[in-house]
Amino acid sequence: MHHESSIEFYKRDGFAVVRGLWSKAEISTIDTEVRHYLERKIPDARPGDFIYEDNPEKSLRCAFRLQVHSDYFRSLMQESRIVKLVEQVCGGAVVADSAMLINKAPLSSYEFPLHQDNAYQFWSPPDAVAVTLALDESSAESGAIVCLAGSHTGEIRPHRPSGVLGASRGLVAVPRVDEFPEVTLFLNPGDVSFHHVNVIHRTGPNRTRHPRRNLGFAYHATASVRDEQAVVDYERALKAFLQTAAPTRT
Ligand SMILES: O=C(O)CCC(=O)C(=O)O
């Protein structure tokens, strides 16, 4: 594996992919842990920790804050394989913040519109990274992440509430097509992608008959600070949105 070239790629484009960081056997263990997590009752779950599709099956869309509810996923988020890579791209020590599961159920139509993660994470300087560990195949048909190459070097652009449950904010104005090339992050189970918190990205619908599940982990450099007031304001707005819009599972 050529991690050095991934790091160069990340610095230039704002994202990179590392193939086969987890083996097939390890992914099968993680898969079992995900299933157990979703079957078990989480007594202290907060509204918004689980987001469901508004379909008859009420399929899972996102599970947030896995690190709070599960020792297993907290350890996975802190695994040295990922942390070392993140430290290399951030150029120093990092803190692991959160773990989530993002599911695109078979034939689910929801899209995450173009956005920058730092529009709701508020890190300054923006030395923070989102890591995606693929549990299933990500393709253009299954709703892979699409990044705009080089967009991480710009500022955070104006965002507005997206109306999409699980993907709270989207860009107000779509960048011109010639501004940044679009790159689809094709992933196989066990592959990892990492993207800068300022990189503009989106995901499409899943047009396949198979689930497309990713684990997402967030990290920030120890030297970065978060605008805590902005976080509080954002979370208040998000809570209000979830109360009006979120389908519940009975
Ligand atoms: O679908 C995914 O795995 C990633 C979605 C996304 O854009 C994000 O979490 O910021």
The ligand as an SDF file (V2000), in Angstrom:
LIG
                    3D

 10  9  0  0  0  0  0  0  0  0999 V2000
  -23.0490    8.5940    2.3450 O   0  0  0  0  0  0  0  0  0  0  0  0
  -22.0040    8.6990    2.9940 C   0  0  0  0  0  0  0  0  0  0  0  0
  -21.3870    7.7200    3.4100 O   0  0  0  0  0  0  0  0  0  0  0  0
  -21.4190   10.0490    3.3320 C   0  0  0  0  0  0  0  0  0  0  0  0
  -22.4340   11.1000    3.3490 C   0  0  0  0  0  0  0  0  0  0  0  0
  -21.8900   12.4660    3.5360 C   0  0  0  0  0  0  0  0  0  0  0  0
  -21.8310   13.2190    2.6320 O   0  0  0  0  0  0  0  0  0  0  0  0
  -21.4150   12.9050    4.8410 C   0  0  0  0  0  0  0  0  0  0  0  0
  -21.5270   12.1640    5.8310 O   0  0  0  0  0  0  0  0  0  0  0  0
  -20.9430   14.0370    4.9350 O   0  0  0  0  0  0  0  0  0  0  0  0
  1  2  2  0
  2  3  1  0
  2  4  1  0
  4  5  1  0
  5  6  1  0
  6  7  2  0
  6  8  1  0
  8  9  2  0
  8 10  1  0
M  END
$$$$
